[in-house]
Amino acid sequence: NKPTRVSFFANTNVLDVSCGQSKAHPHTLAITESEQERTVWAWGDAYKDQLGEPISQEFTCTPTQITFFDGRNAEKVCSGGIHSMALCDGKVFTWGCGSDGRLGHPEC
């Protein structure tokens, strides 16, 4: 194994990336920016909707745009064990598994 560039992001500026540490349900989040527009992406295991978008398979190796964040100024992302988090315009958004209070609100 050696570091390999993620070709999906070859022509865009990646501002932030976070890799979940769950062995059972790993996922990754990223923020890109092109022409002053920021986009949040997710890929990996779709357990408990931690990817932020409904997908038909259990996991995806292709980054999927999280459309909820369109028009929002995403600043940071964090991949938890089975949940996800983003900081946008100074506000915190969470999604995925909400057990044990990890989301800061009830599961949606």
N, CA, C and O atoms as a GROMACS GRO file, in nm:
protein
  432
    1ASN      N    1   0.084  -0.119   0.000
    1ASN     CA    2   0.000   0.000   0.000
    1ASN      C    3   0.088   0.124   0.000
    1ASN      O    4   0.185   0.133   0.075
    2LYS      N    5   0.052   0.218  -0.084
    2LYS     CA    6   0.122   0.346  -0.086
    2LYS      C    7   0.020   0.458  -0.106
    2LYS      O    8  -0.087   0.433  -0.162
    3PRO      N    9   0.051   0.579  -0.062
    3PRO     CA   10  -0.042   0.690  -0.081
    3PRO      C   11  -0.077   0.706  -0.229
    3PRO      O   12   0.011   0.708  -0.316
    4THR      N   13  -0.207   0.718  -0.256
    4THR     CA   14  -0.256   0.734  -0.392
    4THR      C   15  -0.351   0.853  -0.397
    4THR      O   16  -0.441   0.865  -0.314
    5ARG      N   17  -0.330   0.938  -0.493
    5ARG     CA   18  -0.416   1.057  -0.507
    5ARG      C   19  -0.558   1.016  -0.542
    5ARG      O   20  -0.579   0.925  -0.623
    6VAL      N   21  -0.656   1.081  -0.482
    6VAL     CA   22  -0.797   1.057  -0.512
    6VAL      C   23  -0.829   1.136  -0.638
    6VAL      O   24  -0.845   1.258  -0.633
    7SER      N   25  -0.840   1.066  -0.748
    7SER     CA   26  -0.856   1.133  -0.878
    7SER      C   27  -0.987   1.212  -0.888
    7SER      O   28  -0.995   1.307  -0.966
    8PHE      N   29  -1.088   1.175  -0.811
    8PHE     CA   30  -1.216   1.247  -0.814
    8PHE      C   31  -1.196   1.396  -0.787
    8PHE      O   32  -1.267   1.480  -0.843
    9PHE      N   33  -1.099   1.430  -0.702
    9PHE     CA   34  -1.076   1.568  -0.663
    9PHE      C   35  -0.957   1.632  -0.737
    9PHE      O   36  -0.903   1.732  -0.691
   10ALA      N   37  -0.918   1.576  -0.850
   10ALA     CA   38  -0.798   1.622  -0.922
   10ALA      C   39  -0.806   1.768  -0.966
   10ALA      O   40  -0.704   1.836  -0.968
   11ASN      N   41  -0.924   1.817  -1.000
   11ASN     CA   42  -0.937   1.952  -1.054
   11ASN      C   43  -1.009   2.048  -0.961
   11ASN      O   44  -1.069   2.146  -1.007
   12THR      N   45  -1.003   2.022  -0.832
   12THR     CA   46  -1.071   2.110  -0.737
   12THR      C   47  -0.983   2.127  -0.614
   12THR      O   48  -0.894   2.046  -0.588
   13ASN      N   49  -1.009   2.232  -0.540
   13ASN     CA   50  -0.934   2.262  -0.419
   13ASN      C   51  -1.005   2.199  -0.299
   13ASN      O   52  -1.120   2.234  -0.270
   14VAL      N   53  -0.938   2.108  -0.228
   14VAL     CA   54  -0.996   2.045  -0.110
   14VAL      C   55  -0.957   2.129   0.012
   14VAL      O   56  -0.839   2.150   0.039
   15LEU      N   57  -1.058   2.176   0.086
   15LEU     CA   58  -1.036   2.262   0.202
   15LEU      C   59  -1.023   2.184   0.331
   15LEU      O   60  -0.949   2.224   0.422
   16ASP      N   61  -1.095   2.073   0.341
   16ASP     CA   62  -1.094   1.994   0.465
   16ASP      C   63  -1.132   1.851   0.432
   16ASP      O   64  -1.206   1.826   0.337
   17VAL      N   65  -1.080   1.757   0.509
   17VAL     CA   66  -1.114   1.616   0.493
   17VAL      C   67  -1.108   1.550   0.631
   17VAL      O   68  -1.025   1.585   0.714
   18SER      N   69  -1.198   1.454   0.653
   18SER     CA   70  -1.202   1.382   0.780
   18SER      C   71  -1.235   1.236   0.754
   18SER      O   72  -1.329   1.204   0.682
   19CYS      N   73  -1.156   1.148   0.813
   19CYS     CA   74  -1.175   1.004   0.797
   19CYS      C   75  -1.227   0.945   0.927
   19CYS      O   76  -1.165   0.962   1.032
   20GLY      N   77  -1.341   0.876   0.920
   20GLY     CA   78  -1.396   0.811   1.038
   20GLY      C   79  -1.308   0.697   1.084
   20GLY      O   80  -1.238   0.636   1.002
   21GLN      N   81  -1.310   0.667   1.213
   21GLN     CA   82  -1.223   0.564   1.268
   21GLN      C   83  -1.296   0.436   1.302
   21GLN      O   84  -1.240   0.348   1.368
   22SER      N   85  -1.420   0.423   1.259
   22SER     CA   86  -1.496   0.302   1.286
   22SER      C   87  -1.448   0.188   1.197
   22SER      O   88  -1.442   0.203   1.075
   23LYS      N   89  -1.414   0.075   1.257
   23LYS     CA   90  -1.375  -0.042   1.177
   23LYS      C   91  -1.496  -0.104   1.110
   23LYS      O   92  -1.485  -0.160   1.000
   24ALA      N   93  -1.611  -0.096   1.174
   24ALA     CA   94  -1.732  -0.158   1.120
   24ALA      C   95  -1.801  -0.072   1.015
   24ALA      O   96  -1.857  -0.126   0.919
   25HIS      N   97  -1.799   0.060   1.031
   25HIS     CA   98  -1.875   0.150   0.942
   25HIS      C   99  -1.792   0.274   0.904
   25HIS      O  100  -1.835   0.386   0.934
   26PRO      N  101  -1.677   0.258   0.839
   26PRO     CA  102  -1.592   0.373   0.808
   26PRO      C  103  -1.651   0.462   0.699
   26PRO      O  104  -1.714   0.414   0.605
   27HIS      N  105  -1.629   0.591   0.713
   27HIS     CA  106  -1.670   0.686   0.610
   27HIS      C  107  -1.578   0.807   0.613
   27HIS      O  108  -1.508   0.832   0.710
   28THR      N  109  -1.581   0.883   0.503
   28THR     CA  110  -1.495   1.000   0.488
   28THR      C  111  -1.579   1.118   0.442
   28THR      O  112  -1.673   1.102   0.363
   29LEU      N  113  -1.546   1.236   0.490
   29LEU     CA  114  -1.611   1.360   0.450
   29LEU      C  115  -1.506   1.456   0.396
   29LEU      O  116  -1.390   1.452   0.439
   30ALA      N  117  -1.544   1.542   0.303
   30ALA     CA  118  -1.453   1.643   0.250
   30ALA      C  119  -1.531   1.768   0.211
   30ALA      O  120  -1.650   1.762   0.181
   31ILE      N  121  -1.462   1.880   0.212
   31ILE     CA  122  -1.516   2.007   0.161
   31ILE      C  123  -1.426   2.051   0.047
   31ILE      O  124  -1.303   2.054   0.059
   32THR      N  125  -1.489   2.085  -0.066
   32THR     CA  126  -1.413   2.140  -0.179
   32THR      C  127  -1.462   2.281  -0.208
   32THR      O  128  -1.571   2.322  -0.168
   33GLU      N  129  -1.378   2.355  -0.280
   33GLU     CA  130  -1.416   2.490  -0.320
   33GLU      C  131  -1.374   2.513  -0.465
   33GLU      O  132  -1.261   2.485  -0.503
   34SER      N  133  -1.468   2.564  -0.543
   34SER     CA  134  -1.438   2.603  -0.681
   34SER      C  135  -1.520   2.728  -0.712
   34SER      O  136  -1.641   2.731  -0.688
   35GLU      N  137  -1.455   2.829  -0.763
   35GLU     CA  138  -1.521   2.955  -0.798
   35GLU      C  139  -1.608   3.008  -0.683
   35GLU      O  140  -1.724   3.044  -0.704
   36GLN      N  141  -1.552   3.012  -0.564
   36GLN     CA  142  -1.618   3.066  -0.445
   36GLN      C  143  -1.735   2.982  -0.394
   36GLN      O  144  -1.805   3.025  -0.303
   37GLU      N  145  -1.758   2.865  -0.451
   37GLU     CA  146  -1.867   2.778  -0.406
   37GLU      C  147  -1.808   2.657  -0.334
   37GLU      O  148  -1.720   2.589  -0.386
   38ARG      N  149  -1.859   2.631  -0.215
   38ARG     CA  150  -1.811   2.517  -0.136
   38ARG      C  151  -1.911   2.402  -0.146
   38ARG      O  152  -2.032   2.423  -0.148
   39THR      N  153  -1.856   2.281  -0.151
   39THR     CA  154  -1.938   2.160  -0.162
   39THR      C  155  -1.890   2.060  -0.058
   39THR      O  156  -1.770   2.043  -0.038
   40VAL      N  157  -1.985   1.993   0.009
   40VAL     CA  158  -1.952   1.888   0.106
   40VAL      C  159  -1.976   1.753   0.041
   40VAL      O  160  -2.080   1.731  -0.022
   41TRP      N  161  -1.880   1.663   0.056
   41TRP     CA  162  -1.883   1.530  -0.005
   41TRP      C  163  -1.871   1.422   0.102
   41TRP      O  164  -1.812   1.445   0.208
   42ALA      N  165  -1.928   1.304   0.074
   42ALA     CA  166  -1.917   1.190   0.166
   42ALA      C  167  -1.903   1.062   0.085
   42ALA      O  168  -1.958   1.050  -0.024
   43TRP      N  169  -1.828   0.967   0.141
   43TRP     CA  170  -1.820   0.834   0.081
   43TRP      C  171  -1.780   0.735   0.188
   43TRP      O  172  -1.729   0.772   0.293
   44GLY      N  173  -1.803   0.608   0.158
   44GLY     CA  174  -1.775   0.501   0.254
   44GLY      C  175  -1.902   0.426   0.289
   44GLY      O  176  -1.989   0.407   0.203
   45ASP      N  177  -1.913   0.385   0.414
   45ASP     CA  178  -2.026   0.307   0.463
   45ASP      C  179  -2.145   0.399   0.490
   45ASP      O  180  -2.130   0.503   0.553
   46ALA      N  181  -2.263   0.361   0.441
   46ALA     CA  182  -2.383   0.445   0.454
   46ALA      C  183  -2.464   0.415   0.579
   46ALA      O  184  -2.580   0.456   0.588
   47TYR      N  185  -2.408   0.344   0.675
   47TYR     CA  186  -2.479   0.307   0.798
   47TYR      C  187  -2.542   0.429   0.866
   47TYR      O  188  -2.478   0.532   0.883
   48LYS      N  189  -2.668   0.414   0.903
   48LYS     CA  190  -2.743   0.517   0.976
   48LYS      C  191  -2.741   0.653   0.906
   48LYS      O  192  -2.746   0.757   0.972
   49ASP      N  193  -2.734   0.652   0.773
   49ASP     CA  194  -2.736   0.776   0.694
   49ASP      C  195  -2.621   0.871   0.728
   49ASP      O  196  -2.634   0.992   0.712
   50GLN      N  197  -2.508   0.815   0.775
   50GLN     CA  198  -2.394   0.901   0.810
   50GLN      C  199  -2.332   0.970   0.689
   50GLN      O  200  -2.250   1.060   0.705
   51LEU      N  201  -2.371   0.929   0.566
   51LEU     CA  202  -2.321   0.997   0.446
   51LEU      C  203  -2.403   1.121   0.412
   51LEU      O  204  -2.364   1.199   0.325
   52GLY      N  205  -2.516   1.140   0.479
   52GLY     CA  206  -2.594   1.262   0.461
   52GLY      C  207  -2.687   1.264   0.342
   52GLY      O  208  -2.763   1.360   0.324
   53GLU      N  209  -2.684   1.160   0.261
   53GLU     CA  210  -2.772   1.148   0.144
   53GLU      C  211  -2.820   1.004   0.137
   53GLU      O  212  -2.744   0.912   0.169
   54PRO      N  213  -2.944   0.982   0.096
   54PRO     CA  214  -2.989   0.843   0.078
   54PRO      C  215  -2.918   0.780  -0.042
   54PRO      O  216  -2.919   0.836  -0.151
   55ILE      N  217  -2.858   0.666  -0.021
   55ILE     CA  218  -2.798   0.592  -0.132
   55ILE      C  219  -2.852   0.450  -0.128
   55ILE      O  220  -2.888   0.400  -0.022
   56SER      N  221  -2.857   0.385  -0.243
   56SER     CA  222  -2.922   0.255  -0.254
   56SER      C  223  -2.833   0.139  -0.210
   56SER      O  224  -2.884   0.030  -0.183
   57GLN      N  225  -2.704   0.159  -0.201
   57GLN     CA  226  -2.616   0.050  -0.160
   57GLN      C  227  -2.565   0.073  -0.017
   57GLN      O  228  -2.582   0.181   0.039
   58GLU      N  229  -2.502  -0.031   0.040
   58GLU     CA  230  -2.451  -0.020   0.177
   58GLU      C  231  -2.333   0.074   0.188
   58GLU      O  232  -2.313   0.137   0.292
   59PHE      N  233  -2.255   0.085   0.081
   59PHE     CA  234  -2.140   0.175   0.083
   59PHE      C  235  -2.111   0.223  -0.059
   59PHE      O  236  -2.156   0.163  -0.157
   60THR      N  237  -2.037   0.332  -0.069
   60THR     CA  238  -1.995   0.383  -0.199
   60THR      C  239  -1.850   0.428  -0.191
   60THR      O  240  -1.809   0.491  -0.094
   61CYS      N  241  -1.775   0.397  -0.294
   61CYS     CA  242  -1.635   0.441  -0.304
   61CYS      C  243  -1.625   0.575  -0.376
   61CYS      O  244  -1.518   0.636  -0.378
   62THR      N  245  -1.734   0.619  -0.434
   62THR     CA  246  -1.736   0.745  -0.509
   62THR      C  247  -1.790   0.857  -0.420
   62THR      O  248  -1.899   0.842  -0.364
   63PRO      N  249  -1.719   0.967  -0.406
   63PRO     CA  250  -1.771   1.079  -0.327
   63PRO      C  251  -1.909   1.123  -0.376
   63PRO      O  252  -1.931   1.139  -0.496
   64THR      N  253  -2.000   1.141  -0.281
   64THR     CA  254  -2.138   1.181  -0.309
   64THR      C  255  -2.163   1.318  -0.248
   64THR      O  256  -2.132   1.341  -0.131
   65GLN      N  257  -2.217   1.410  -0.326
   65GLN     CA  258  -2.243   1.545  -0.278
   65GLN      C  259  -2.356   1.543  -0.176
   65GLN      O  260  -2.460   1.482  -0.199
   66ILE      N  261  -2.336   1.611  -0.063
   66ILE     CA  262  -2.442   1.627   0.037
   66ILE      C  263  -2.512   1.759   0.004
   66ILE      O  264  -2.464   1.867   0.039
   67THR      N  265  -2.626   1.750  -0.063
   67THR     CA  266  -2.694   1.868  -0.116
   67THR      C  267  -2.749   1.961  -0.008
   67THR      O  268  -2.774   2.078  -0.035
   68PHE      N  269  -2.770   1.910   0.113
   68PHE     CA  270  -2.817   1.994   0.223
   68PHE      C  271  -2.728   2.117   0.240
   68PHE      O  272  -2.776   2.223   0.279
   69PHE      N  273  -2.600   2.103   0.212
   69PHE     CA  274  -2.504   2.211   0.235
   69PHE      C  275  -2.487   2.306   0.117
   69PHE      O  276  -2.406   2.399   0.125
   70ASP      N  277  -2.561   2.286   0.010
   70ASP     CA  278  -2.555   2.378  -0.104
   70ASP      C  279  -2.596   2.518  -0.056
   70ASP      O  280  -2.698   2.533   0.010
   71GLY      N  281  -2.517   2.618  -0.089
   71GLY     CA  282  -2.548   2.754  -0.050
   71GLY      C  283  -2.506   2.790   0.091
   71GLY      O  284  -2.520   2.905   0.133
   72ARG      N  285  -2.453   2.693   0.165
   72ARG     CA  286  -2.403   2.720   0.300
   72ARG      C  287  -2.251   2.728   0.294
   72ARG      O  288  -2.188   2.665   0.209
   73ASN      N  289  -2.194   2.802   0.383
   73ASN     CA  290  -2.049   2.820   0.386
   73ASN      C  291  -1.986   2.714   0.476
   73ASN      O  292  -1.954   2.741   0.592
   74ALA      N  293  -1.966   2.594   0.423
   74ALA     CA  294  -1.906   2.485   0.500
   74ALA      C  295  -1.761   2.519   0.532
   74ALA      O  296  -1.684   2.556   0.443
   75GLU      N  297  -1.725   2.507   0.659
   75GLU     CA  298  -1.589   2.541   0.703
   75GLU      C  299  -1.509   2.419   0.744
   75GLU      O  300  -1.390   2.409   0.712
   76LYS      N  301  -1.571   2.326   0.815
   76LYS     CA  302  -1.503   2.207   0.865
   76LYS      C  303  -1.600   2.090   0.864
   76LYS      O  304  -1.722   2.108   0.874
   77VAL      N  305  -1.545   1.968   0.851
   77VAL     CA  306  -1.624   1.846   0.864
   77VAL      C  307  -1.552   1.751   0.959
   77VAL      O  308  -1.430   1.759   0.976
   78CYS      N  309  -1.630   1.661   1.020
   78CYS     CA  310  -1.572   1.562   1.110
   78CYS      C  311  -1.650   1.432   1.095
   78CYS      O  312  -1.773   1.430   1.104
   79SER      N  313  -1.579   1.323   1.071
   79SER     CA  314  -1.639   1.190   1.060
   79SER      C  315  -1.623   1.120   1.194
   79SER      O  316  -1.511   1.089   1.236
   80GLY      N  317  -1.734   1.095   1.261
   80GLY     CA  318  -1.728   1.020   1.386
   80GLY      C  319  -1.733   0.870   1.356
   80GLY      O  320  -1.723   0.829   1.241
   81GLY      N  321  -1.747   0.791   1.460
   81GLY     CA  322  -1.755   0.647   1.441
   81GLY      C  323  -1.874   0.606   1.357
   81GLY      O  324  -1.860   0.527   1.263
   82ILE      N  325  -1.993   0.658   1.390
   82ILE     CA  326  -2.115   0.627   1.314
   82ILE      C  327  -2.203   0.752   1.300
   82ILE      O  328  -2.326   0.742   1.292
   83HIS      N  329  -2.139   0.866   1.298
   83HIS     CA  330  -2.210   0.992   1.280
   83HIS      C  331  -2.117   1.092   1.211
   83HIS      O  332  -1.998   1.066   1.195
   84SER      N  333  -2.174   1.205   1.170
   84SER     CA  334  -2.098   1.306   1.098
   84SER      C  335  -2.133   1.444   1.150
   84SER      O  336  -2.237   1.464   1.213
   85MET      N  337  -2.044   1.540   1.124
   85MET     CA  338  -2.063   1.675   1.174
   85MET      C  339  -2.003   1.774   1.075
   85MET      O  340  -1.902   1.745   1.010
   86ALA      N  341  -2.065   1.891   1.063
   86ALA     CA  342  -2.010   1.998   0.980
   86ALA      C  343  -2.030   2.131   1.050
   86ALA      O  344  -2.129   2.152   1.121
   87LEU      N  345  -1.935   2.220   1.030
   87LEU     CA  346  -1.943   2.357   1.080
   87LEU      C  347  -1.967   2.447   0.959
   87LEU      O  348  -1.885   2.451   0.867
   88CYS      N  349  -2.080   2.520   0.960
   88CYS     CA  350  -2.118   2.607   0.848
   88CYS      C  351  -2.164   2.741   0.903
   88CYS      O  352  -2.255   2.747   0.985
   89ASP      N  353  -2.102   2.847   0.858
   89ASP     CA  354  -2.141   2.982   0.901
   89ASP      C  355  -2.149   2.993   1.053
   89ASP      O  356  -2.237   3.061   1.105
   90GLY      N  357  -2.058   2.926   1.123
   90GLY     CA  358  -2.054   2.931   1.268
   90GLY      C  359  -2.158   2.846   1.338
   90GLY      O  360  -2.174   2.855   1.460
   91LYS      N  361  -2.230   2.762   1.263
   91LYS     CA  362  -2.333   2.675   1.320
   91LYS      C  363  -2.293   2.529   1.300
   91LYS      O  364  -2.234   2.493   1.198
   92VAL      N  365  -2.325   2.444   1.399
   92VAL     CA  366  -2.290   2.302   1.394
   92VAL      C  367  -2.409   2.221   1.346
   92VAL      O  368  -2.521   2.237   1.396
   93PHE      N  369  -2.386   2.133   1.249
   93PHE     CA  370  -2.487   2.041   1.196
   93PHE      C  371  -2.436   1.899   1.218
   93PHE      O  372  -2.319   1.870   1.193
   94THR      N  373  -2.524   1.810   1.266
   94THR     CA  374  -2.486   1.670   1.288
   94THR      C  375  -2.589   1.578   1.224
   94THR      O  376  -2.705   1.614   1.208
   95TRP      N  377  -2.545   1.456   1.186
   95TRP     CA  378  -2.634   1.356   1.128
   95TRP      C  379  -2.571   1.219   1.145
   95TRP      O  380  -2.452   1.206   1.175
   96GLY      N  381  -2.653   1.115   1.124
   96GLY     CA  382  -2.607   0.977   1.142
   96GLY      C  383  -2.672   0.916   1.264
   96GLY      O  384  -2.786   0.948   1.296
   97CYS      N  385  -2.600   0.830   1.333
   97CYS     CA  386  -2.652   0.762   1.452
   97CYS      C  387  -2.649   0.856   1.572
   97CYS      O  388  -2.544   0.913   1.604
   98GLY      N  389  -2.763   0.872   1.636
   98GLY     CA  390  -2.773   0.964   1.749
   98GLY      C  391  -2.776   0.897   1.885
   98GLY      O  392  -2.807   0.961   1.985
   99SER      N  393  -2.743   0.768   1.890
   99SER     CA  394  -2.745   0.700   2.020
   99SER      C  395  -2.643   0.763   2.114
   99SER      O  396  -2.542   0.818   2.071
  100ASP      N  397  -2.670   0.754   2.242
  100ASP     CA  398  -2.582   0.808   2.346
  100ASP      C  399  -2.566   0.959   2.340
  100ASP      O  400  -2.471   1.014   2.396
  101GLY      N  401  -2.658   1.029   2.272
  101GLY     CA  402  -2.656   1.174   2.268
  101GLY      C  403  -2.549   1.236   2.180
  101GLY      O  404  -2.526   1.357   2.187
  102ARG      N  405  -2.483   1.156   2.098
  102ARG     CA  406  -2.368   1.205   2.020
  102ARG      C  407  -2.403   1.315   1.920
  102ARG      O  408  -2.314   1.392   1.881
  103LEU      N  409  -2.530   1.325   1.876
  103LEU     CA  410  -2.566   1.427   1.777
  103LEU      C  411  -2.601   1.562   1.841
  103LEU      O  412  -2.598   1.665   1.774
  104GLY      N  413  -2.632   1.560   1.969
  104GLY     CA  414  -2.675   1.683   2.034
  104GLY      C  415  -2.822   1.713   2.012
  104GLY      O  416  -2.871   1.818   2.052
  105HIS      N  417  -2.892   1.621   1.947
  105HIS     CA  418  -3.036   1.631   1.922
  105HIS      C  419  -3.086   1.490   1.892
  105HIS      O  420  -3.005   1.401   1.866
  106PRO      N  421  -3.217   1.466   1.895
  106PRO     CA  422  -3.269   1.333   1.862
  106PRO      C  423  -3.237   1.295   1.718
  106PRO      O  424  -3.223   1.381   1.631
  107GLU      N  425  -3.224   1.164   1.693
  107GLU     CA  426  -3.204   1.115   1.556
  107GLU      C  427  -3.320   1.156   1.469
  107GLU      O  428  -3.435   1.151   1.513
  108CYS      N  429  -3.292   1.197   1.347
  108CYS     CA  430  -3.398   1.236   1.254
  108CYS      C  431  -3.444   1.115   1.175
  108CYS      O  432  -3.533   1.126   1.091
   0.00000   0.00000   0.00000
